[in-house]
Structures are given as C-alpha cells and as structure tokens.
Amino acid sequence: MMKKLWGDNYFDQAGKKWKVDEIADDGTTLRRCFVQFIMEPVIRLCRNIMDNNREAVWKMLNHLEIVLKNDEKELTGKALFKNVF
C-alpha cells in the first residue's frame, strides 16, 4: 500500500482498481492516492474540529480508534485539535 500512496497512482473506486493515469474508466478525473486516502480525511477531521461538529469528530475518532479521556472530550476548538493530533 505504501508504494501506491506515493507518485502518480490513482484508485478508481467505481472500477475497484489501481491506475497510473488520472482518467477513470467512466471518464471522470481521479485524485492521487495520497490525497484521497491521507490528506482529505485529515483535512475533514481538522475542519470538523474547528467547526465544532462534534458528532462527526467522535465518529471519525471512533473509526480511527482514537480514545479520548472524559475531560479531553470536553475540549473544543484549538485545544481539542492539539489533543487529537
């Protein structure tokens, strides 16, 4: 998987296959694997924390198996951001 994340590698979810060109089988433009699997989820988590969208944050943290203590769960904004990362 590490080799697929770097460079010009793309994942076509509709076709469920790895590609080296950015055009999917259906003609849409694909995102690089690093952006799709690393950057976008990190950015989404950051935005949800800073926008105080707590339900989405807890869902993402549960999915990532990140456990916060009760007092840490009460944090908001930048303090929660620093604690999570």
C-alpha positions as CSV (number, residue, x, y, z in Angstrom):
1,M,0.0,0.0,0.0
2,M,2.9,2.4,0.8
3,K,4.1,2.2,-2.8
4,K,0.6,3.1,-4.1
5,L,0.3,6.2,-1.9
6,W,3.3,8.0,-3.5
7,G,3.7,9.2,-7.0
8,D,1.2,9.1,-9.9
9,N,-1.0,6.4,-8.6
10,Y,-4.8,6.6,-8.6
11,F,-7.6,4.4,-7.3
12,D,-10.7,4.0,-9.3
13,Q,-13.5,3.3,-6.8
14,A,-16.1,2.5,-9.4
15,G,-13.8,0.0,-11.2
16,K,-12.2,-1.1,-7.9
17,K,-8.7,-1.0,-9.4
18,W,-5.4,0.9,-9.2
19,K,-4.4,3.0,-12.1
20,V,-1.4,5.1,-13.2
21,D,-3.4,7.6,-15.3
22,E,-5.9,10.0,-13.8
23,I,-8.8,9.2,-16.0
24,A,-11.3,6.6,-14.7
25,D,-13.0,4.0,-16.8
26,D,-16.1,6.1,-16.8
27,G,-14.2,9.2,-18.0
28,T,-14.1,11.1,-14.6
29,T,-10.8,12.6,-13.3
30,L,-9.3,10.7,-10.3
31,R,-7.4,12.1,-7.3
32,R,-4.0,10.9,-6.4
33,C,-4.0,8.2,-3.8
34,F,-2.2,10.3,-1.2
35,V,-4.8,13.0,-1.5
36,Q,-7.7,10.6,-1.5
37,F,-6.6,8.4,1.4
38,I,-4.4,10.7,3.6
39,M,-4.9,14.4,3.0
40,E,-8.7,14.6,2.6
41,P,-9.5,12.6,5.8
42,V,-7.0,14.7,7.8
43,I,-8.5,17.9,6.4
44,R,-12.0,16.7,7.0
45,L,-11.1,15.9,10.7
46,C,-9.5,19.3,11.1
47,R,-12.4,21.2,9.7
48,N,-14.9,19.2,11.8
49,I,-12.9,20.0,15.0
50,M,-12.6,23.7,14.2
51,D,-16.3,24.0,13.1
52,N,-17.3,22.3,16.4
53,N,-19.1,19.5,14.5
54,R,-18.7,17.1,17.5
55,E,-20.8,14.2,16.1
56,A,-18.6,14.0,13.0
57,V,-15.4,14.3,15.2
58,W,-16.5,11.5,17.5
59,K,-17.5,9.3,14.6
60,M,-14.1,9.8,12.9
61,L,-12.2,9.3,16.1
62,N,-14.0,6.0,16.8
63,H,-13.3,4.8,13.3
64,L,-9.6,5.7,13.7
65,E,-9.6,4.0,17.2
66,I,-8.5,7.2,18.9
67,V,-9.7,7.2,22.5
68,L,-10.0,10.4,24.5
69,K,-10.5,10.7,28.2
70,N,-13.7,12.3,29.5
71,D,-12.0,15.6,30.3
72,E,-10.4,15.7,26.9
73,K,-13.8,15.2,25.3
74,E,-15.0,18.5,26.8
75,L,-12.3,20.5,24.9
76,T,-13.2,22.5,21.9
77,G,-11.5,24.3,19.0
78,K,-7.7,24.5,19.0
79,A,-7.4,22.7,22.4
80,L,-9.2,19.6,21.0
81,F,-7.3,19.9,17.8
82,K,-4.0,19.8,19.6
83,N,-5.1,16.9,21.8
84,V,-6.3,14.8,18.9
85,F,-3.2,15.3,16.8
